């Protein structure tokens, strides 16, 4: 009985944290690729709609039809033990959009993309965990959830 109560509390706290993260874009001025600081230590390069982050943590959730890179999926889950290059893309298809939160480690730059229908993520030197229902035998659909660390992330909108 106590475990169920603890699980419910954890679920509520997790939901509140997720909603808080989703509202950050509004707090940052409603613009993707917002820079929190004016420091020149780790500048974001914005050329032709592409943002680059180095040594970053990336959280991705939403729906997409294309995930390239890893070859071996286990029921839709991929957990690279060695650093891999992964490309995730939503091309604006039906019910296809991505939500992305990127934060450079060490207090660097921060970026959010919320409900983007045409977004390409090129993650290089990636480790972490990815779930994509497109490769799952148990779930049908194109949902994706990923929490990973990347040496370099290129995000093109």
Secondary structure in CASP SS format (residue, H / E / C, confidence):
PFRMAT SS
TARGET T0000
AUTHOR 0000-0000-0000
METHOD secondary structure of the structure
MODEL  1
X C 1.00
X H 1.00
X H 1.00
X H 1.00
X H 1.00
X H 1.00
X H 1.00
X H 1.00
X H 1.00
X H 1.00
X H 1.00
X H 1.00
X H 1.00
X H 1.00
X H 1.00
X H 1.00
X H 1.00
X H 1.00
X H 1.00
X H 1.00
X H 1.00
X H 1.00
X C 1.00
X H 1.00
X H 1.00
X H 1.00
X H 1.00
X C 1.00
X C 1.00
X C 1.00
X C 1.00
X C 1.00
X C 1.00
X C 1.00
X C 1.00
X C 1.00
X C 1.00
X C 1.00
X C 1.00
X C 1.00
X C 1.00
X C 1.00
X C 1.00
X C 1.00
X C 1.00
X C 1.00
X E 1.00
X C 1.00
X C 1.00
X E 1.00
X E 1.00
X E 1.00
X E 1.00
X E 1.00
X E 1.00
X E 1.00
X E 1.00
X E 1.00
X E 1.00
X E 1.00
X E 1.00
X E 1.00
X E 1.00
X C 1.00
X C 1.00
X E 1.00
X E 1.00
X E 1.00
X C 1.00
X C 1.00
X C 1.00
X C 1.00
X C 1.00
X E 1.00
X C 1.00
X C 1.00
X E 1.00
X E 1.00
X C 1.00
X C 1.00
X C 1.00
X C 1.00
X C 1.00
X E 1.00
X E 1.00
X E 1.00
X E 1.00
X E 1.00
X E 1.00
X E 1.00
X E 1.00
X C 1.00
X C 1.00
X C 1.00
X C 1.00
X C 1.00
X E 1.00
X E 1.00
X E 1.00
X E 1.00
X E 1.00
X E 1.00
X E 1.00
X E 1.00
X C 1.00
X C 1.00
X C 1.00
X C 1.00
X C 1.00
X E 1.00
X E 1.00
X E 1.00
X E 1.00
X E 1.00
X E 1.00
X E 1.00
X C 1.00
X E 1.00
X E 1.00
X E 1.00
X E 1.00
X E 1.00
X E 1.00
X E 1.00
X E 1.00
X E 1.00
X E 1.00
X E 1.00
X E 1.00
X E 1.00
X E 1.00
X E 1.00
X H 1.00
X H 1.00
X H 1.00
X C 1.00
X C 1.00
X C 1.00
X C 1.00
X C 1.00
X C 1.00
X C 1.00
X E 1.00
X E 1.00
X E 1.00
X E 1.00
X E 1.00
X E 1.00
X E 1.00
X E 1.00
X E 1.00
X E 1.00
X E 1.00
X E 1.00
X E 1.00
X E 1.00
X C 1.00
END
